[in-house]
């Protein structure tokens, strides 16, 4: 999510789509944090289509960054997780 947020910070803050993406990113982060804090407790949450797009784009940016790193076991493990 951090890479996606960095991209949004550099984007035009007056663009409605950028503002919407920033807002959606905050909702995703809140939901992910709630899931993280509910360890040991069954916590179900849903993501709407816009939130799924933000998650997917964040994963794609992270994958691209991983591919730029030298090969190794840790990189390979993280690529499989994406």
Buried (B, 14 or more C-beta within 10 A) or exposed (E): BEBBBEBBEEBEEEEEEBBEBBEBBEBBBEBBEEEEEEEEEEEEEEBEEBBEBBBEBBBEBBBEEBEEEEEEEEBEEBBEEE
